[in-house]
Amino acid sequence: SVPFLVRLFPAVLTKFVYLNFLAFPFFMDLRQPELLLNNTISLYLTTEPGVRVGIWHTVPGSRGAEARGKDQRWYEEALADTHPVIIYLHGNGGTR
């Protein structure tokens, strides 16, 4: 019966393979990473009309004291300096 159900409802299989309905840590608001991670803010990029991609910008620990209490503008300016940027693509689970 399982192959029959998978054939009828392929989205169910995707949910069980990728487990993208689970968010860890539980009950965390992913739009506010600063509650869990130091020196991190949430930003959004518009990739095409109607599509917004949420990202987290985390500065390295060596700049942690400098970043403490800063607003979004400071983080955006930090992206424009000469330090390298590492982009981590975690997959297609639909969460950060």
N, CA, C and O atoms as a GROMACS GRO file, in nm:
protein
  384
    1SER      N    1   0.082  -0.120   0.000
    1SER     CA    2   0.000   0.000   0.000
    1SER      C    3   0.086   0.126   0.000
    1SER      O    4   0.041   0.231  -0.046
    2VAL      N    5   0.209   0.119   0.051
    2VAL     CA    6   0.295   0.237   0.056
    2VAL      C    7   0.329   0.288  -0.084
    2VAL      O    8   0.318   0.409  -0.108
    3PRO      N    9   0.370   0.203  -0.178
    3PRO     CA   10   0.396   0.255  -0.313
    3PRO      C   11   0.273   0.320  -0.376
    3PRO      O   12   0.285   0.419  -0.449
    4PHE      N   13   0.157   0.266  -0.348
    4PHE     CA   14   0.034   0.324  -0.401
    4PHE      C   15   0.010   0.463  -0.343
    4PHE      O   16  -0.027   0.555  -0.416
    5LEU      N   17   0.030   0.479  -0.213
    5LEU     CA   18   0.012   0.609  -0.149
    5LEU      C   19   0.115   0.711  -0.198
    5LEU      O   20   0.082   0.828  -0.218
    6VAL      N   21   0.240   0.665  -0.219
    6VAL     CA   22   0.342   0.755  -0.271
    6VAL      C   23   0.307   0.800  -0.412
    6VAL      O   24   0.329   0.915  -0.449
    7ARG      N   25   0.252   0.709  -0.490
    7ARG     CA   26   0.212   0.743  -0.628
    7ARG      C   27   0.098   0.845  -0.626
    7ARG      O   28   0.094   0.935  -0.710
    8LEU      N   29   0.005   0.831  -0.532
    8LEU     CA   30  -0.107   0.924  -0.523
    8LEU      C   31  -0.067   1.059  -0.462
    8LEU      O   32  -0.117   1.164  -0.504
    9PHE      N   33   0.022   1.055  -0.364
    9PHE     CA   34   0.060   1.176  -0.291
    9PHE      C   35   0.212   1.192  -0.287
    9PHE      O   36   0.273   1.165  -0.184
   10PRO      N   37   0.276   1.234  -0.398
   10PRO     CA   38   0.423   1.245  -0.398
   10PRO      C   39   0.476   1.350  -0.300
   10PRO      O   40   0.590   1.340  -0.256
   11ALA      N   41   0.396   1.450  -0.267
   11ALA     CA   42   0.442   1.552  -0.172
   11ALA      C   43   0.466   1.493  -0.034
   11ALA      O   44   0.552   1.541   0.041
   12VAL      N   45   0.392   1.390   0.001
   12VAL     CA   46   0.410   1.325   0.131
   12VAL      C   47   0.549   1.261   0.138
   12VAL      O   48   0.617   1.270   0.240
   13LEU      N   49   0.591   1.198   0.030
   13LEU     CA   50   0.724   1.138   0.028
   13LEU      C   51   0.832   1.244   0.046
   13LEU      O   52   0.928   1.222   0.119
   14THR      N   53   0.816   1.357  -0.020
   14THR     CA   54   0.915   1.464  -0.008
   14THR      C   55   0.925   1.512   0.136
   14THR      O   56   1.034   1.540   0.185
   15LYS      N   57   0.812   1.522   0.202
   15LYS     CA   58   0.813   1.568   0.342
   15LYS      C   59   0.892   1.470   0.429
   15LYS      O   60   0.966   1.512   0.518
   16PHE      N   61   0.877   1.340   0.404
   16PHE     CA   62   0.945   1.242   0.487
   16PHE      C   63   1.092   1.225   0.449
   16PHE      O   64   1.172   1.185   0.534
   17VAL      N   65   1.128   1.254   0.326
   17VAL     CA   66   1.268   1.244   0.286
   17VAL      C   67   1.346   1.364   0.338
   17VAL      O   68   1.453   1.348   0.396
   18TYR      N   69   1.292   1.486   0.317
   18TYR     CA   70   1.364   1.607   0.354
   18TYR      C   71   1.332   1.657   0.495
   18TYR      O   72   1.408   1.735   0.551
   19LEU      N   73   1.222   1.614   0.551
   19LEU     CA   74   1.178   1.656   0.685
   19LEU      C   75   1.177   1.808   0.699
   19LEU      O   76   1.214   1.861   0.804
   20ASN      N   77   1.134   1.878   0.593
   20ASN     CA   78   1.136   2.023   0.598
   20ASN      C   79   1.022   2.083   0.679
   20ASN      O   80   1.012   2.205   0.689
   21PHE      N   81   0.937   2.001   0.737
   21PHE     CA   82   0.833   2.052   0.826
   21PHE      C   83   0.885   2.065   0.969
   21PHE      O   84   0.818   2.122   1.054
   22LEU      N   85   1.005   2.014   0.995
   22LEU     CA   86   1.067   2.027   1.126
   22LEU      C   87   1.160   2.147   1.126
   22LEU      O   88   1.238   2.166   1.032
   23ALA      N   89   1.154   2.226   1.229
   23ALA     CA   90   1.245   2.339   1.244
   23ALA      C   91   1.320   2.321   1.376
   23ALA      O   92   1.259   2.311   1.483
   24PHE      N   93   1.452   2.317   1.366
   24PHE     CA   94   1.531   2.301   1.486
   24PHE      C   95   1.621   2.422   1.502
   24PHE      O   96   1.679   2.463   1.402
   25PRO      N   97   1.635   2.480   1.615
   25PRO     CA   98   1.571   2.445   1.740
   25PRO      C   99   1.421   2.477   1.737
   25PRO      O  100   1.377   2.571   1.671
   26PHE      N  101   1.348   2.397   1.808
   26PHE     CA  102   1.203   2.408   1.807
   26PHE      C  103   1.157   2.542   1.863
   26PHE      O  104   1.219   2.596   1.955
   27PHE      N  105   1.050   2.594   1.809
   27PHE     CA  106   0.984   2.717   1.854
   27PHE      C  107   1.071   2.841   1.839
   27PHE      O  108   1.050   2.939   1.910
   28MET      N  109   1.167   2.839   1.750
   28MET     CA  110   1.251   2.958   1.728
   28MET      C  111   1.196   3.036   1.610
   28MET      O  112   1.157   2.979   1.509
   29ASP      N  113   1.194   3.167   1.625
   29ASP     CA  114   1.154   3.255   1.516
   29ASP      C  115   1.278   3.280   1.430
   29ASP      O  116   1.369   3.352   1.473
   30LEU      N  117   1.281   3.222   1.311
   30LEU     CA  118   1.400   3.232   1.226
   30LEU      C  119   1.422   3.372   1.171
   30LEU      O  120   1.526   3.399   1.112
   31ARG      N  121   1.325   3.461   1.188
   31ARG     CA  122   1.343   3.600   1.145
   31ARG      C  123   1.420   3.680   1.249
   31ARG      O  124   1.457   3.795   1.222
   32GLN      N  125   1.447   3.622   1.366
   32GLN     CA  126   1.522   3.688   1.471
   32GLN      C  127   1.638   3.600   1.518
   32GLN      O  128   1.636   3.550   1.630
   33PRO      N  129   1.740   3.581   1.434
   33PRO     CA  130   1.850   3.492   1.472
   33PRO      C  131   1.934   3.547   1.587
   33PRO      O  132   2.004   3.471   1.654
   34GLU      N  133   1.927   3.677   1.610
   34GLU     CA  134   2.009   3.736   1.716
   34GLU      C  135   1.970   3.684   1.853
   34GLU      O  136   2.047   3.698   1.949
   35LEU      N  137   1.852   3.624   1.865
   35LEU     CA  138   1.812   3.565   1.993
   35LEU      C  139   1.888   3.436   2.022
   35LEU      O  140   1.898   3.396   2.138
   36LEU      N  141   1.941   3.372   1.919
   36LEU     CA  142   2.013   3.246   1.936
   36LEU      C  143   2.162   3.258   1.901
   36LEU      O  144   2.246   3.197   1.966
   37LEU      N  145   2.192   3.337   1.798
   37LEU     CA  146   2.330   3.349   1.749
   37LEU      C  147   2.383   3.490   1.771
   37LEU      O  148   2.313   3.587   1.741
   38ASN      N  149   2.503   3.501   1.821
   38ASN     CA  150   2.566   3.632   1.839
   38ASN      C  151   2.607   3.689   1.704
   38ASN      O  152   2.641   3.615   1.612
   39ASN      N  153   2.604   3.822   1.691
   39ASN     CA  154   2.653   3.894   1.574
   39ASN      C  155   2.582   3.854   1.445
   39ASN      O  156   2.645   3.848   1.339
   40THR      N  157   2.452   3.827   1.451
   40THR     CA  158   2.377   3.780   1.335
   40THR      C  159   2.248   3.860   1.321
   40THR      O  160   2.180   3.889   1.419
   41ILE      N  161   2.217   3.896   1.196
   41ILE     CA  162   2.088   3.960   1.168
   41ILE      C  163   2.024   3.890   1.049
   41ILE      O  164   2.091   3.819   0.974
   42SER      N  165   1.896   3.912   1.032
   42SER     CA  166   1.821   3.856   0.921
   42SER      C  167   1.803   3.962   0.814
   42SER      O  168   1.762   4.074   0.844
   43LEU      N  169   1.833   3.927   0.690
   43LEU     CA  170   1.815   4.015   0.575
   43LEU      C  171   1.734   3.942   0.469
   43LEU      O  172   1.720   3.820   0.475
   44TYR      N  173   1.682   4.015   0.373
   44TYR     CA  174   1.606   3.955   0.264
   44TYR      C  175   1.656   4.008   0.131
   44TYR      O  176   1.682   4.127   0.117
   45LEU      N  177   1.671   3.920   0.034
   45LEU     CA  178   1.710   3.955  -0.101
   45LEU      C  179   1.592   3.927  -0.194
   45LEU      O  180   1.526   3.824  -0.183
   46THR      N  181   1.566   4.019  -0.286
   46THR     CA  182   1.464   3.995  -0.389
   46THR      C  183   1.535   3.944  -0.512
   46THR      O  184   1.609   4.018  -0.577
   47THR      N  185   1.515   3.817  -0.544
   47THR     CA  186   1.586   3.756  -0.655
   47THR      C  187   1.516   3.779  -0.788
   47THR      O  188   1.581   3.791  -0.892
   48GLU      N  189   1.385   3.785  -0.785
   48GLU     CA  190   1.303   3.816  -0.902
   48GLU      C  191   1.170   3.866  -0.851
   48GLU      O  192   1.140   3.848  -0.732
   49PRO      N  193   1.088   3.926  -0.934
   49PRO     CA  194   0.961   3.980  -0.884
   49PRO      C  195   0.878   3.871  -0.813
   49PRO      O  196   0.850   3.766  -0.870
   50GLY      N  197   0.841   3.901  -0.691
   50GLY     CA  198   0.758   3.808  -0.615
   50GLY      C  199   0.834   3.702  -0.537
   50GLY      O  200   0.773   3.621  -0.468
   51VAL      N  201   0.968   3.700  -0.548
   51VAL     CA  202   1.048   3.599  -0.478
   51VAL      C  203   1.146   3.669  -0.386
   51VAL      O  204   1.234   3.743  -0.431
   52ARG      N  205   1.130   3.645  -0.255
   52ARG     CA  206   1.223   3.698  -0.156
   52ARG      C  207   1.294   3.583  -0.088
   52ARG      O  208   1.231   3.485  -0.046
   53VAL      N  209   1.424   3.594  -0.076
   53VAL     CA  210   1.505   3.491  -0.012
   53VAL      C  211   1.558   3.548   0.119
   53VAL      O  212   1.622   3.653   0.121
   54GLY      N  213   1.530   3.478   0.227
   54GLY     CA  214   1.579   3.520   0.357
   54GLY      C  215   1.721   3.471   0.379
   54GLY      O  216   1.753   3.357   0.348
   55ILE      N  217   1.806   3.558   0.432
   55ILE     CA  218   1.945   3.522   0.459
   55ILE      C  219   1.982   3.568   0.600
   55ILE      O  220   1.919   3.658   0.655
   56TRP      N  221   2.083   3.507   0.654
   56TRP     CA  222   2.141   3.554   0.779
   56TRP      C  223   2.279   3.607   0.748
   56TRP      O  224   2.355   3.546   0.673
   57HIS      N  225   2.311   3.720   0.806
   57HIS     CA  226   2.446   3.775   0.794
   57HIS      C  227   2.510   3.764   0.932
   57HIS      O  228   2.464   3.826   1.028
   58THR      N  229   2.617   3.687   0.941
   58THR     CA  230   2.691   3.669   1.065
   58THR      C  231   2.832   3.721   1.045
   58THR      O  232   2.902   3.679   0.954
   59VAL      N  233   2.872   3.813   1.130
   59VAL     CA  234   3.010   3.862   1.122
   59VAL      C  235   3.098   3.771   1.206
   59VAL      O  236   3.050   3.709   1.300
   60PRO      N  237   3.228   3.763   1.174
   60PRO     CA  238   3.316   3.673   1.250
   60PRO      C  239   3.332   3.719   1.394
   60PRO      O  240   3.309   3.835   1.428
   61GLY      N  241   3.371   3.626   1.477
   61GLY     CA  242   3.388   3.654   1.620
   61GLY      C  243   3.489   3.764   1.646
   61GLY      O  244   3.478   3.834   1.747
   62SER      N  245   3.588   3.781   1.557
   62SER     CA  246   3.687   3.886   1.577
   62SER      C  247   3.626   4.025   1.567
   62SER      O  248   3.684   4.122   1.617
   63ARG      N  249   3.510   4.037   1.504
   63ARG     CA  250   3.442   4.166   1.494
   63ARG      C  251   3.318   4.169   1.583
   63ARG      O  252   3.235   4.259   1.572
   64GLY      N  253   3.306   4.072   1.672
   64GLY     CA  254   3.188   4.060   1.757
   64GLY      C  255   3.166   4.180   1.847
   64GLY      O  256   3.054   4.229   1.859
   65ALA      N  257   3.272   4.227   1.912
   65ALA     CA  258   3.258   4.343   2.001
   65ALA      C  259   3.217   4.467   1.924
   65ALA      O  260   3.140   4.549   1.973
   66GLU      N  261   3.268   4.480   1.803
   66GLU     CA  262   3.234   4.594   1.718
   66GLU      C  263   3.088   4.586   1.671
   66GLU      O  264   3.023   4.689   1.656
   67ALA      N  265   3.037   4.466   1.648
   67ALA     CA  266   2.902   4.447   1.595
   67ALA      C  267   2.794   4.458   1.702
   67ALA      O  268   2.677   4.481   1.670
   68ARG      N  269   2.829   4.442   1.827
   68ARG     CA  270   2.731   4.440   1.935
   68ARG      C  271   2.648   4.569   1.938
   68ARG      O  272   2.703   4.678   1.950
   69GLY      N  273   2.518   4.555   1.927
   69GLY     CA  274   2.427   4.669   1.936
   69GLY      C  275   2.411   4.748   1.807
   69GLY      O  276   2.341   4.849   1.807
   70LYS      N  277   2.472   4.704   1.699
   70LYS     CA  278   2.463   4.778   1.572
   70LYS      C  279   2.333   4.744   1.500
   70LYS      O  280   2.271   4.640   1.524
   71ASP      N  281   2.293   4.834   1.411
   71ASP     CA  282   2.169   4.815   1.335
   71ASP      C  283   2.199   4.750   1.200
   71ASP      O  284   2.313   4.716   1.169
   72GLN      N  285   2.094   4.734   1.121
   72GLN     CA  286   2.106   4.666   0.992
   72GLN      C  287   2.201   4.740   0.898
   72GLN      O  288   2.272   4.675   0.820
   73ARG      N  289   2.203   4.870   0.902
   73ARG     CA  290   2.291   4.947   0.813
   73ARG      C  291   2.438   4.912   0.838
   73ARG      O  292   2.515   4.900   0.742
   74TRP      N  293   2.478   4.895   0.963
   74TRP     CA  294   2.616   4.859   0.993
   74TRP      C  295   2.651   4.725   0.929
   74TRP      O  296   2.759   4.709   0.872
   75TYR      N  297   2.560   4.628   0.939
   75TYR     CA  298   2.584   4.496   0.881
   75TYR      C  299   2.595   4.504   0.729
   75TYR      O  300   2.677   4.435   0.670
   76GLU      N  301   2.512   4.587   0.666
   76GLU     CA  302   2.520   4.603   0.521
   76GLU      C  303   2.651   4.666   0.480
   76GLU      O  304   2.710   4.627   0.379
   77GLU      N  305   2.699   4.763   0.556
   77GLU     CA  306   2.829   4.824   0.527
   77GLU      C  307   2.943   4.725   0.550
   77GLU      O  308   3.044   4.729   0.480
   78ALA      N  309   2.926   4.636   0.647
   78ALA     CA  310   3.028   4.534   0.672
   78ALA      C  311   3.039   4.438   0.554
   78ALA      O  312   3.147   4.384   0.529
   79LEU      N  313   2.931   4.417   0.482
   79LEU     CA  314   2.936   4.332   0.362
   79LEU      C  315   3.016   4.397   0.250
   79LEU      O  316   3.071   4.328   0.165
   80ALA      N  317   3.024   4.529   0.251
   80ALA     CA  318   3.090   4.602   0.143
   80ALA      C  319   3.239   4.625   0.168
   80ALA      O  320   3.307   4.679   0.082
   81ASP      N  321   3.290   4.586   0.284
   81ASP     CA  322   3.432   4.610   0.310
   81ASP      C  323   3.518   4.505   0.238
   81ASP      O  324   3.466   4.425   0.159
   82THR      N  325   3.647   4.505   0.263
   82THR     CA  326   3.739   4.420   0.189
   82THR      C  327   3.750   4.277   0.242
   82THR      O  328   3.821   4.195   0.185
   83HIS      N  329   3.681   4.245   0.350
   83HIS     CA  330   3.686   4.110   0.406
   83HIS      C  331   3.612   4.012   0.315
   83HIS      O  332   3.513   4.049   0.253
   84PRO      N  333   3.660   3.888   0.306
   84PRO     CA  334   3.590   3.789   0.222
   84PRO      C  335   3.454   3.752   0.280
   84PRO      O  336   3.432   3.761   0.401
   85VAL      N  337   3.364   3.711   0.194
   85VAL     CA  338   3.230   3.668   0.232
   85VAL      C  339   3.217   3.521   0.199
   85VAL      O  340   3.248   3.479   0.088
   86ILE      N  341   3.170   3.443   0.295
   86ILE     CA  342   3.148   3.300   0.274
   86ILE      C  343   2.997   3.279   0.264
   86ILE      O  344   2.922   3.318   0.353
   87ILE      N  345   2.954   3.217   0.156
   87ILE     CA  346   2.812   3.190   0.137
   87ILE      C  347   2.791   3.041   0.160
   87ILE      O  348   2.854   2.957   0.095
   88TYR      N  349   2.704   3.009   0.253
   88TYR     CA  350   2.674   2.871   0.286
   88TYR      C  351   2.533   2.840   0.237
   88TYR      O  352   2.436   2.900   0.284
   89LEU      N  353   2.520   2.748   0.144
   89LEU     CA  354   2.390   2.707   0.090
   89LEU      C  355   2.353   2.574   0.155
   89LEU      O  356   2.415   2.471   0.128
   90HIS      N  357   2.253   2.577   0.238
   90HIS     CA  358   2.222   2.461   0.322
   90HIS      C  359   2.132   2.358   0.256
   90HIS      O  360   2.122   2.247   0.309
   91GLY      N  361   2.070   2.387   0.147
   91GLY     CA  362   1.984   2.289   0.081
   91GLY      C  363   1.849   2.347   0.045
   91GLY      O  364   1.832   2.469   0.044
   92ASN      N  365   1.755   2.260   0.016
   92ASN     CA  366   1.626   2.306  -0.034
   92ASN      C  367   1.510   2.274   0.061
   92ASN      O  368   1.398   2.250   0.016
   93GLY      N  369   1.536   2.273   0.188
   93GLY     CA  370   1.433   2.238   0.284
   93GLY      C  371   1.328   2.345   0.306
   93GLY      O  372   1.226   2.318   0.369
   94GLY      N  373   1.350   2.467   0.258
   94GLY     CA  374   1.254   2.574   0.274
   94GLY      C  375   1.267   2.649   0.406
   94GLY      O  376   1.184   2.736   0.436
   95THR      N  377   1.369   2.618   0.485
   95THR     CA  378   1.393   2.689   0.609
   95THR      C  379   1.538   2.731   0.613
   95THR      O  380   1.619   2.685   0.532
   96ARG      N  381   1.571   2.818   0.707
   96ARG     CA  382   1.711   2.855   0.723
   96ARG      C  383   1.773   2.767   0.827
   96ARG      O  384   1.892   2.781   0.857
   0.00000   0.00000   0.00000
